[in-house]
Each structure stands twice: as structure tokens, then as C-alpha cells.
Amino acid sequence: MTGRNPFTRTTTPQAAGWGQSPSGSRPPAPNRRPSMLALLLISVVVPFTVAAAVALVLLRRGDSTPVGSGGTPSSSLPGPGASTSLPAPTTSVAAVVPTVVETTTSTTTTALATTTTVAPTTTAPPPDPALILAQQYATALAVDDWNTVRALNPRKAHQSDASFQSSYGDLRASTILALRRDGNRWRLGLVAHEQNAAAYTRVFCVTWEIDPAVPSVIETGAASVRLRDNDPGWVTPTDYVPLLEASC
């Protein structure tokens, strides 16, 4: 038995059909030469298309850059038919608080300076010690202090209480008014308030020698004058000053 090489192709003759030559070989391919115009268009359009695609990709990348990365926020436009939801406008209204200006009215009261002219006060000089002693002696006669009378007036030192009571028993008060002086010799007005059946006033001009250093009061009796006798009531002593100044 003769073996067959499996790699040997057995050619079976076929009948000549459409597209084959009668001899069994293919017809030659037509001679196609590229056009110069087509090459020119390809060389222009292809680079332009590639550049446009690259630019579009870069543009979309730039639009989708997040804000936090330092780029520009992406702006996405809604597609057709998508509902457009505009954010509600946020209006920040600053609360206007009315400012109340408190006006303080300052009332200035001008005090008018009132100038009051006060008459100078004349201060009476202190009483002369001689007059103080003379008034002490006159009061002792009015209150029946006979011992003081005797101590101050040596000329009456020998008189008894009965003698003093007989002479001065009706006397209730005695006031001296100084008129003038000459050393220790004083001219005095003496106003006596006396009481017997009724109250009455007697007025005298007297001359006394007064020495506070001793002390002593002596009734000289010189030029003694009774100006008023038994005036009803007890008259105020100073009411007799004009009379005393004119008469003593």
C-alpha cells in the first residue's frame, strides 16, 4: 500500500468560472495611484483634528478641577430636558437699628452775685472796771446786801442795817449810766426803781469817786440833783438818757 503525504495538496481541476481565467489564474489588479489632492487634505485635516481633540480634552479637565485644588470651579450645564433648579437668592439684610441720640439739655444757672452792704458793726469797748464796780455797789444797795455796801464805801462802814433799811428799803433796782469822768471822779445818771404802795421811778445826777484798785466807791454828794421823782411804774433806764445828758 502506498502511503500519502499529508502535506501534499492535491489539485482538482475546476471548470472556468466568473472571475477566473480559463487557465485557472486570477486577473491582474488594476494600477491605483493615490491622488496628490487627497494626500494634501489628509496632511491638513488629521493634525487639525488631533489638535482639536487634545484641546477639548484639556478644556474638560480644566472645567472639572475642584475649587479646593486652586483651579476654577467646573461649570456644568444641564442637559436637554433636565430640570433647571436655580438656587434661591440669598439676601443678607443687615438689621437697621435706629440710633437714638439722647440729647442732654444742660441748664446753666447763673447765680447773680448779690452785694450786700453791711454797715460796719461797732463793737462797744469793754466796760470800764470803774463802772463795773459802781454797778456792783448800786446793786448791793437795791438787794439789801449791806455788808458789800460797807466794804466798798468806807464812809458808810459804820452804818447799821436799820439805817440802810430806812434809807434804801423801798429800792428794788438801781442802774447807773456813765456821763463823763475826770480821773476817778465820775458824773453818773442813776435810775432807781422803787416799790412802796405802788411801783415808781426816780432819777438822779450823782458824782462818785471810784477806784477799782482799792476797790472803793464813795458817794461825794457834790452837785447831786433829783431830776424825776415818783414817775409811775418802772421806766426803762435808757429812756432817760436824753434827760440825763441835758441836765447833769
Sine and cosine of phi, psi and omega as CSV:
sin_phi,cos_phi,sin_psi,cos_psi,sin_omega,cos_omega
0.00,0.00,0.74,-0.67,-0.08,-1.00
-1.00,-0.01,0.81,-0.59,0.00,-1.00
-0.99,0.14,0.48,-0.88,-0.04,-1.00
-0.96,-0.29,0.74,-0.67,0.08,-1.00
-0.96,0.29,0.85,-0.52,-0.04,-1.00
-0.94,0.35,-0.34,0.94,-0.04,-1.00
-1.00,0.04,-0.02,1.00,-0.01,-1.00
-1.00,-0.04,0.86,-0.51,-0.02,-1.00
-1.00,0.07,0.78,-0.63,0.02,-1.00
-0.99,-0.11,0.84,-0.55,-0.02,-1.00
-1.00,-0.09,0.82,-0.57,0.00,-1.00
-0.98,-0.21,0.84,-0.54,0.01,-1.00
-0.89,0.45,0.69,-0.73,0.00,-1.00
-0.86,-0.52,0.28,-0.96,0.02,-1.00
-0.98,0.18,0.53,-0.84,0.00,-1.00
-0.91,0.40,0.80,-0.60,0.03,-1.00
-0.85,-0.52,-0.26,-0.97,-0.03,-1.00
-0.93,0.36,0.78,-0.62,0.02,-1.00
1.00,0.02,0.03,1.00,0.02,-1.00
-0.86,-0.52,0.53,-0.85,0.07,-1.00
-0.99,0.16,0.34,-0.94,-0.03,-1.00
-0.87,0.49,-0.40,0.92,-0.08,-1.00
-1.00,0.07,-0.10,0.99,0.04,-1.00
0.99,-0.12,0.07,1.00,0.04,-1.00
-0.98,-0.21,0.44,-0.90,-0.02,-1.00
-0.96,0.27,0.42,-0.91,0.04,-1.00
-0.97,0.23,0.47,-0.88,-0.01,-1.00
-0.91,0.42,0.59,-0.81,-0.01,-1.00
-0.96,0.27,0.59,-0.81,-0.02,-1.00
-0.91,0.42,0.40,-0.92,-0.02,-1.00
-1.00,0.02,0.98,-0.20,-0.02,-1.00
-0.97,-0.24,0.92,-0.39,0.02,-1.00
-0.96,-0.26,0.78,-0.62,-0.02,-1.00
-0.89,0.45,0.56,-0.83,-0.01,-1.00
-0.99,0.14,0.61,-0.80,0.03,-1.00
-0.91,0.41,-0.57,0.82,0.00,-1.00
-0.92,0.39,-0.61,0.79,0.01,-1.00
-0.92,0.39,-0.64,0.77,0.04,-1.00
-0.89,0.45,-0.63,0.77,0.01,-1.00
-0.90,0.44,-0.68,0.73,0.00,-1.00
-0.91,0.42,-0.64,0.77,-0.01,-1.00
-0.90,0.43,-0.66,0.75,-0.03,-1.00
-0.92,0.40,-0.38,0.93,-0.01,-1.00
-1.00,-0.06,-0.71,0.71,-0.14,-0.99
-0.95,0.31,-0.68,0.74,-0.09,-1.00
-0.88,0.47,-0.78,0.63,0.02,-1.00
-0.87,0.49,-0.61,0.79,-0.02,-1.00
-0.91,0.42,-0.64,0.77,-0.01,-1.00
-0.92,0.39,-0.69,0.72,0.02,-1.00
-0.88,0.48,-0.69,0.73,0.00,-1.00
-0.89,0.46,-0.65,0.76,0.01,-1.00
-0.91,0.42,-0.64,0.77,0.01,-1.00
-0.90,0.43,-0.69,0.73,0.01,-1.00
-0.89,0.46,-0.68,0.73,0.00,-1.00
-0.89,0.45,-0.63,0.77,0.00,-1.00
-0.91,0.42,-0.67,0.74,0.02,-1.00
-0.89,0.46,-0.70,0.71,0.00,-1.00
-0.90,0.44,-0.61,0.79,0.01,-1.00
-0.90,0.44,-0.68,0.73,0.01,-1.00
-0.92,0.38,-0.58,0.82,0.07,-1.00
-0.90,0.43,-0.67,0.74,0.02,-1.00
-0.90,0.44,-0.59,0.81,-0.02,-1.00
-0.95,0.31,-0.48,0.88,-0.07,-1.00
-1.00,-0.03,0.16,0.99,0.00,-1.00
-0.95,0.31,0.81,-0.58,-0.03,-1.00
-0.91,0.42,0.40,-0.92,-0.07,-1.00
-0.91,0.41,-0.62,0.78,-0.08,-1.00
-0.90,0.43,-0.35,0.94,-0.05,-1.00
-1.00,0.07,0.08,1.00,0.04,-1.00
1.00,-0.06,-0.05,1.00,0.00,-1.00
-1.00,0.02,-0.18,-0.98,0.02,-1.00
-1.00,-0.02,0.74,-0.68,-0.01,-1.00
-0.82,0.57,0.64,-0.76,0.00,-1.00
-0.95,0.32,0.65,-0.76,0.02,-1.00
-0.94,-0.34,0.95,-0.31,0.01,-1.00
-0.98,-0.22,0.84,-0.55,0.01,-1.00
-1.00,0.00,0.65,-0.76,0.02,-1.00
-0.92,0.40,0.58,-0.81,0.03,-1.00
-0.97,0.26,0.16,-0.99,0.00,-1.00
-0.89,0.45,0.71,-0.70,0.06,-1.00
1.00,0.06,-0.18,0.98,0.01,-1.00
-0.97,0.23,0.57,-0.82,-0.02,-1.00
-0.96,0.28,0.75,-0.66,0.01,-1.00
-1.00,0.00,0.91,-0.41,0.00,-1.00
-0.93,-0.37,0.97,-0.26,0.00,-1.00
-0.99,0.10,0.72,-0.69,0.03,-1.00
-0.89,0.45,0.58,-0.81,0.01,-1.00
-0.91,0.42,0.73,-0.68,-0.03,-1.00
-0.88,0.47,0.76,-0.66,0.03,-1.00
-0.99,-0.13,0.90,-0.43,-0.03,-1.00
-0.95,-0.32,0.91,-0.42,0.03,-1.00
-1.00,-0.05,0.95,-0.32,-0.04,-1.00
-0.97,-0.25,0.88,-0.47,0.04,-1.00
-0.97,0.25,0.78,-0.63,0.00,-1.00
-0.92,0.40,0.84,-0.54,-0.01,-1.00
-1.00,-0.03,0.95,-0.32,0.02,-1.00
-1.00,-0.09,0.86,-0.51,-0.02,-1.00
-0.90,0.43,0.74,-0.67,0.01,-1.00
-1.00,0.02,0.88,-0.47,0.00,-1.00
-0.99,-0.13,0.90,-0.43,0.01,-1.00
-1.00,-0.06,0.92,-0.39,-0.01,-1.00
-0.99,0.11,0.88,-0.48,-0.03,-1.00
-0.99,-0.14,0.88,-0.48,0.02,-1.00
-0.99,-0.14,0.88,-0.48,0.01,-1.00
-1.00,0.03,0.91,-0.42,0.00,-1.00
-1.00,-0.03,0.88,-0.48,0.00,-1.00
-0.99,-0.17,0.90,-0.44,0.00,-1.00
-0.99,-0.13,0.89,-0.46,0.01,-1.00
-0.99,-0.16,0.90,-0.43,0.01,-1.00
-1.00,-0.07,0.91,-0.41,0.01,-1.00
-0.99,0.17,0.84,-0.54,0.02,-1.00
-0.96,0.27,0.80,-0.59,0.00,-1.00
-0.96,0.29,0.88,-0.48,0.01,-1.00
-0.99,-0.17,0.88,-0.47,0.01,-1.00
-1.00,-0.05,0.91,-0.41,0.01,-1.00
-0.97,-0.23,0.87,-0.49,0.02,-1.00
-1.00,0.05,0.93,-0.37,-0.01,-1.00
-0.98,-0.17,0.79,-0.61,0.02,-1.00
-0.89,0.45,0.69,-0.72,0.00,-1.00
-0.85,0.53,0.72,-0.70,0.00,-1.00
-0.99,0.14,0.84,-0.54,0.02,-1.00
-1.00,0.00,0.92,-0.39,0.00,-1.00
-1.00,0.03,0.85,-0.53,-0.01,-1.00
-0.92,0.38,0.68,-0.73,0.04,-1.00
-0.88,0.47,0.47,-0.88,0.01,-1.00
-0.87,0.50,0.54,-0.84,-0.03,-1.00
-0.85,0.53,0.58,-0.82,0.05,-1.00
-0.92,0.39,0.68,-0.73,0.02,-1.00
-0.81,0.58,-0.51,0.86,0.01,-1.00
-0.92,0.39,-0.63,0.78,0.00,-1.00
-0.94,0.33,-0.57,0.82,0.06,-1.00
-0.89,0.46,-0.68,0.73,0.01,-1.00
-0.92,0.39,-0.62,0.78,0.01,-1.00
-0.91,0.42,-0.64,0.77,0.02,-1.00
-0.93,0.36,-0.56,0.83,0.05,-1.00
-0.89,0.45,-0.65,0.76,0.01,-1.00
-0.92,0.39,-0.69,0.73,-0.01,-1.00
-0.91,0.42,-0.61,0.79,0.02,-1.00
-0.92,0.38,-0.63,0.78,0.03,-1.00
-0.88,0.48,-0.59,0.81,0.06,-1.00
-0.92,0.39,-0.58,0.81,-0.05,-1.00
-0.97,0.23,-0.47,0.88,-0.08,-1.00
-0.97,-0.25,0.19,0.98,0.05,-1.00
0.90,0.43,0.57,0.82,0.06,-1.00
-1.00,-0.03,0.98,0.20,-0.14,-0.99
-0.94,0.35,-0.54,0.84,0.01,-1.00
-0.89,0.45,-0.64,0.77,0.05,-1.00
-0.92,0.40,-0.63,0.78,0.02,-1.00
-0.87,0.49,-0.70,0.71,-0.01,-1.00
-0.91,0.41,-0.61,0.79,-0.03,-1.00
-0.93,0.37,-0.58,0.81,-0.07,-1.00
-1.00,0.03,-0.49,0.87,-0.05,-1.00
-0.89,-0.45,0.99,-0.17,-0.03,-1.00
-0.86,0.51,-0.43,0.90,-0.03,-1.00
-0.96,0.29,-0.26,0.96,0.02,-1.00
-0.93,-0.36,0.16,0.99,-0.06,-1.00
-0.89,0.46,-0.43,0.90,-0.04,-1.00
-1.00,0.02,-0.17,0.99,-0.08,-1.00
-0.97,0.25,0.53,-0.85,-0.01,-1.00
-1.00,0.03,0.20,-0.98,0.05,-1.00
-0.89,0.46,-0.61,0.79,0.00,-1.00
-0.90,0.44,-0.62,0.79,0.01,-1.00
-0.91,0.41,-0.70,0.71,0.04,-1.00
-0.89,0.46,-0.64,0.77,-0.04,-1.00
-0.92,0.40,-0.59,0.81,0.01,-1.00
-0.93,0.36,-0.61,0.79,-0.05,-1.00
-0.99,0.12,-0.59,0.81,-0.14,-0.99
-0.83,-0.56,0.32,0.95,-0.08,-1.00
-0.90,0.44,-0.52,0.86,-0.01,-1.00
-1.00,0.07,-0.15,0.99,-0.06,-1.00
-0.96,0.29,0.77,-0.64,0.03,-1.00
-0.92,-0.38,-0.48,0.88,0.01,-1.00
-0.39,-0.92,0.54,-0.84,-0.01,-1.00
-0.64,-0.77,0.76,-0.65,-0.05,-1.00
-0.82,-0.57,0.73,-0.69,0.04,-1.00
-0.97,-0.25,0.60,-0.80,0.05,-1.00
-0.81,-0.59,0.87,-0.49,-0.06,-1.00
-0.97,0.26,0.72,-0.69,0.03,-1.00
-0.93,-0.36,-0.78,0.63,0.04,-1.00
-0.31,-0.95,0.17,-0.99,-0.01,-1.00
-0.58,-0.82,0.34,-0.94,0.11,-0.99
-0.60,-0.80,1.00,-0.04,-0.11,-0.99
0.92,0.39,-0.84,-0.55,0.02,-1.00
-1.00,0.00,0.03,1.00,-0.04,-1.00
-0.99,-0.12,0.87,-0.49,-0.10,-1.00
-0.89,-0.45,0.69,-0.72,0.17,-0.99
-0.99,-0.13,0.86,-0.51,-0.15,-0.99
-0.81,-0.59,0.48,-0.88,0.22,-0.98
-0.99,-0.14,0.69,-0.73,-0.05,-1.00
-0.82,-0.57,0.87,-0.49,0.00,-1.00
-0.93,-0.36,0.88,-0.47,-0.09,-1.00
-0.92,-0.39,0.80,-0.61,0.12,-0.99
-0.99,-0.13,0.87,-0.48,-0.07,-1.00
-0.85,-0.53,0.35,-0.94,-0.04,-1.00
-0.65,-0.76,0.85,-0.53,0.12,-0.99
-0.79,-0.61,-0.95,-0.30,0.14,-0.99
-0.96,0.29,-0.51,0.86,0.01,-1.00
-0.60,-0.80,0.22,-0.98,0.00,-1.00
-0.99,0.14,0.63,-0.77,0.03,-1.00
-0.48,-0.88,0.20,-0.98,-0.06,-1.00
-0.79,-0.61,0.66,-0.75,0.05,-1.00
-0.81,-0.59,0.56,-0.83,-0.08,-1.00
-0.78,-0.63,0.71,-0.70,-0.04,-1.00
-0.74,-0.67,0.42,-0.91,0.27,-0.96
-0.95,-0.31,0.81,-0.59,-0.06,-1.00
-0.72,-0.69,0.30,-0.95,0.07,-1.00
-0.80,-0.59,0.85,-0.52,-0.01,-1.00
-0.83,-0.55,0.54,-0.84,0.16,-0.99
-0.97,-0.22,0.86,-0.52,-0.13,-0.99
-0.83,-0.56,0.79,-0.61,0.04,-1.00
-0.76,-0.65,0.98,-0.19,-0.01,-1.00
-0.91,0.42,-0.39,0.92,-0.05,-1.00
-0.94,0.34,-0.43,0.90,-0.12,-0.99
-0.97,0.25,-0.79,0.62,-0.22,0.98
-0.99,0.12,0.45,-0.89,0.01,-1.00
-0.40,-0.92,0.53,-0.85,0.07,-1.00
-0.73,-0.69,0.87,-0.50,-0.03,-1.00
-0.86,-0.51,0.82,-0.58,0.08,-1.00
-0.99,0.12,0.94,-0.35,-0.07,-1.00
-0.97,0.25,-0.51,0.86,-0.06,-1.00
0.98,0.18,0.01,1.00,-0.04,-1.00
-0.97,0.23,0.78,-0.63,0.08,-1.00
0.82,0.57,0.63,0.78,0.05,-1.00
-0.97,0.24,0.72,-0.69,-0.06,-1.00
-0.72,-0.70,0.73,-0.69,0.11,-0.99
-0.99,-0.11,0.92,-0.40,-0.05,-1.00
-1.00,0.02,-0.65,0.76,-0.02,-1.00
-0.74,-0.68,0.62,-0.78,-0.02,-1.00
-0.69,-0.72,0.82,-0.57,0.07,-1.00
0.87,0.49,0.68,0.73,0.15,-0.99
-0.93,0.37,0.74,-0.67,-0.07,-1.00
-0.87,0.49,0.67,-0.75,0.05,-1.00
0.97,0.23,0.00,-1.00,0.05,-1.00
-0.98,-0.21,0.97,-0.22,-0.07,-1.00
-0.99,0.16,0.57,-0.82,0.03,-1.00
-0.89,0.46,0.77,-0.63,-0.09,-1.00
-0.83,0.56,-0.65,0.76,-0.06,-1.00
-0.92,0.40,-0.29,0.96,0.03,-1.00
-0.91,0.41,-0.28,0.96,-0.04,-1.00
-0.99,-0.15,0.07,1.00,-0.04,-1.00
-0.85,0.53,-0.75,0.66,0.01,-1.00
-0.85,0.52,-0.65,0.76,0.02,-1.00
-0.90,0.43,-0.68,0.73,-0.01,-1.00
-0.91,0.42,-0.68,0.73,-0.03,-1.00
-0.91,0.42,-0.54,0.84,-0.03,-1.00
-0.99,0.12,-0.38,0.92,-0.18,-0.98
-0.93,-0.37,-0.37,0.93,-0.12,-0.99
-1.00,-0.04,0.00,0.00,0.00,0.00
